[in-house]
Amino acid sequence: MSNKSLFPILLGAGAGLVLLRSKRWWSGARGGHRSRRAAEQSRQAADQTTRRYLMYTIMPVWTAAGFLDWLWHRQTKIETTSGTKESIMHLVMMAEAGAPILTGLFLEMNAGALALMTAGWLMHELTVAWDVSYTVSRRIIYPREQHTHSYMQTIPFDIVATLACLYPEQFLAMVGLGPEKADFKLRFRKPPVPLKDFAAIVAGMGLVSGLPHLEELWRCYRAQQSGVAGRDIPECAQQLYAS
């Protein structure tokens, strides 16, 4: 894991510890009806802002980064170096990173949704480590690709951390802490994401990032069937990283 991707994780963990020690977390239960109503209105406003942030910032950035990642793979001849196995890992990582994003957009936030998002993030991190350990001895990963990875790798964590701060009681309940009972039932948000926005999300992800990676898999498969997979593996990569 690069220093760039590690920094926001450490920053988020520090922020979580500060919030955990704050007595303000438990003040809502002792407040009157008026304070609870104000807190709920504030939560709804923050929730709407987060949804807009996911739709209009996170989704475009993640989709664009996915396209750039595909471009870097193509330029370093993935089909005749690391091949089909790495391409499959890319599709797996897209699904794992997409889980926190789509959960934040479409599901009501509770312990169940937060657990699903956290699982997607953790699985994504494990797959990233597997991908890098497999690829470094077979294909050159230039700085431009590493920099693109730093964005793609931190986005799932950023989403989980943001929503954990908005719903601290359910996040703590998810791990058996705090005053609230964990609610693990998955429900769609009300009101739901508008149909036109949902269509735009699916089209953007599919056309800009998903379809190119499917093309990459097909290209790798054809190279494997033609017997040219692994032909262009750099000798320096094998000498440095092969175990």
C-alpha atoms as one frame of an Amber mdcrd trajectory, in Angstrom:
protein
   0.000   0.000   0.000   1.431   3.383  -0.957   2.005   6.249   1.471  -0.583
   8.268  -0.437  -3.275   5.658   0.133  -2.207   5.048   3.757  -2.419   8.710
   4.784  -6.231   9.170   4.489  -6.779   5.869   6.297  -4.633   7.010   9.236
  -6.319  10.415   9.169  -9.764   8.824   9.253  -8.771   6.495  12.077  -7.527
   9.466  14.102 -10.744  11.348  13.493 -12.714   8.289  14.580 -10.820   8.086
  17.875 -11.497  11.767  18.550 -15.203  11.265  17.884 -15.295   8.157  20.053
 -13.945  10.097  23.031 -16.317  13.004  22.564 -19.220  13.239  25.000 -21.275
  15.007  22.343 -22.027  11.606  20.806 -24.247  10.686  23.721 -25.912  14.087
  24.285 -28.788  13.383  21.877 -30.408  10.852  24.229 -30.608  13.477  27.031
 -31.834  16.343  24.883 -35.432  17.526  24.630 -37.860  17.096  21.752 -36.726
  20.319  20.109 -33.041  19.362  20.096 -33.846  15.902  18.718 -35.904  17.438
  15.929 -33.099  19.870  15.067 -30.604  17.005  15.084 -32.812  14.972  12.747
 -33.182  17.906  10.341 -29.424  18.383  10.402 -28.915  14.659   9.733 -31.297
  14.764   6.751 -29.517  17.774   5.292 -26.147  16.087   5.719 -27.543  12.891
   4.183 -28.773  14.746   1.094 -25.439  16.517   0.772 -23.606  13.192   1.011
 -25.801  11.696  -1.705 -25.043  14.609  -4.007 -21.350  14.269  -3.176 -21.429
  10.582  -4.123 -23.356  11.178  -7.339 -21.671  14.285  -8.673 -18.119  14.008
  -7.307 -17.204  10.463  -6.275 -18.884   8.676  -9.186 -17.350  10.859 -11.952
 -13.883  10.762 -10.345 -14.000   6.994  -9.821 -15.295   6.374 -13.343 -12.653
   8.625 -14.926  -9.907   6.988 -12.854 -11.143   3.576 -13.992 -10.878   4.632
 -17.626  -7.347   5.959 -17.104  -6.380   2.727 -15.372  -7.607   0.747 -18.398
  -5.582   3.049 -20.669  -2.382   2.488 -18.658  -2.949  -1.287 -18.785  -3.309
  -1.116 -22.550  -0.153   0.952 -22.957   1.884  -1.570 -20.973   0.500  -4.513
 -23.031  -1.408  -6.314 -20.314  -2.584  -8.953 -22.798   0.993 -10.138 -23.481
   2.389  -9.573 -19.971   0.317 -10.189 -16.821  -2.642 -11.351 -18.884  -6.089
 -12.691 -18.089  -5.585 -13.254 -14.364  -4.826  -9.591 -13.693  -7.702  -8.456
 -15.902 -10.124 -10.613 -13.892  -8.790  -9.055 -10.683  -9.572  -5.598 -12.095
 -13.211  -6.559 -12.614 -13.371  -8.041  -9.101 -11.960  -4.812  -7.632 -14.507
  -2.739  -9.548 -17.308  -4.762  -7.973 -15.768  -4.503  -4.498 -15.258  -0.733
  -4.749 -18.691  -0.273  -6.281 -20.385  -1.889  -3.263 -19.721   1.040  -0.851
 -20.630   3.620  -3.508 -23.916   2.012  -4.563 -24.837   1.155  -0.970 -24.371
   4.785   0.043 -26.574   5.902  -2.826 -29.437   3.427  -2.675 -29.720   1.988
   0.844 -30.879   3.479   4.116 -27.937   3.914   6.447 -27.863   1.542   9.395
 -25.520  -1.096  10.808 -26.329  -3.496   7.976 -25.542  -1.005   5.218 -22.392
   0.168   6.987 -21.257  -3.451   7.462 -21.799  -4.121   3.747 -19.803  -1.035
   2.827 -16.998  -1.896   5.249 -16.811  -5.459   3.897 -16.576  -4.138   0.334
 -13.752  -1.793   1.310 -11.788  -4.485   3.170 -12.184  -6.997   0.340 -11.053
  -4.330  -2.127  -7.893  -3.712  -0.083  -7.070  -7.424   0.035  -7.595  -7.778
  -3.711  -5.413  -4.719  -4.362  -2.573  -6.347  -2.419  -3.052  -9.601  -4.351
  -3.149  -7.744  -7.677   0.053  -5.792  -7.023   1.975  -8.820  -5.732   1.003
 -10.742  -8.875   1.584  -7.941 -11.390   4.918  -6.367 -10.381   6.970  -9.283
 -11.705   5.069  -9.414 -15.010   4.264  -5.873 -16.099   5.830  -2.446 -15.536
   3.596  -0.210 -13.386   4.574   3.340 -14.273   4.133   6.291 -11.840   1.065
   7.529 -13.753  -0.687   4.225 -13.091   0.404   4.190  -9.442  -0.963   7.712
  -9.008  -4.275   6.665 -10.564  -4.404   3.724  -8.155  -4.026   6.095  -5.196
  -7.365   7.711  -6.097  -9.142   4.448  -6.809  -7.886   2.780  -3.639  -8.893
   5.530  -1.203 -12.382   6.267  -2.571 -14.128   3.274  -0.880 -12.551   4.169
   2.480 -13.494   7.836   2.119 -17.142   6.884   1.599 -17.224   4.503   4.578
 -15.523   7.079   6.827 -17.898   9.871   5.751 -21.038   7.852   6.431 -19.636
   6.452   9.681 -19.266  10.039  10.907 -22.842  10.856   9.827 -24.242   7.731
  11.522 -21.890   7.160  14.478 -24.464   5.395  16.655 -25.174   2.664  14.079
 -21.498   2.390  13.163 -20.629   1.732  16.818 -23.592  -0.617  17.175 -22.252
  -2.592  14.212 -19.258  -3.608  16.355 -21.235  -3.989  19.596 -20.588  -0.530
  21.066 -22.695   2.534  21.827 -26.207   3.050  23.196 -28.198   2.015  20.103
 -29.209  -1.455  18.992 -27.682  -2.501  15.676 -30.153  -2.563  12.782 -28.857
  -4.966  10.125 -31.960  -4.973   7.926 -31.219  -3.593   4.454 -33.794  -1.096
   3.134 -33.923   1.181   0.120 -33.673   4.887   0.769 -36.817   6.995   0.895
 -37.120   8.930  -1.301 -35.180   6.756  -3.736 -32.598   8.000  -6.189 -34.480
   9.461  -9.193 -34.700   7.115 -12.179 -32.853   9.497 -14.510 -29.980   9.769
 -12.027 -29.849   5.983 -11.658 -29.735   5.590 -15.448 -26.949   8.175 -15.678
 -24.927   6.335 -13.008 -25.270   2.948 -14.726 -24.520   4.402 -18.167 -21.506
   6.353 -16.924 -19.982   3.435 -15.045 -20.754   0.949 -17.799 -19.604   2.910
 -20.827 -16.616   4.782 -19.425 -15.131   2.189 -17.075 -16.951  -1.163 -17.203
 -17.012  -1.701 -20.978 -13.298  -0.896 -21.486 -12.355  -3.430 -18.796 -14.505
  -6.081 -20.445 -12.688  -5.291 -23.688  -9.426  -5.718 -21.787 -10.501  -9.160
 -20.573 -11.474 -10.189 -24.107  -8.136  -8.938 -25.431  -6.257 -10.912 -22.778
  -8.305 -14.034 -23.481  -7.582 -13.834 -27.214  -3.851 -13.392 -26.527  -3.924
 -16.434 -24.262  -5.711 -18.505 -26.901  -3.179 -17.359 -29.502  -0.247 -18.419
 -27.317   1.281 -14.934 -26.970   0.366 -14.351 -23.319   3.474 -13.548 -21.294
   5.568 -12.848 -24.378   6.369  -9.243 -23.426   7.088  -9.672 -19.706   9.991
  -7.300 -18.948  13.165  -9.077 -17.907  13.927  -6.376 -15.334  10.574  -6.960
 -13.586  11.284 -10.670 -13.300  14.750 -10.059 -11.916  13.534  -7.549  -9.338
  10.277  -9.074  -8.135  10.017 -12.716  -9.167   9.996 -14.984  -6.146
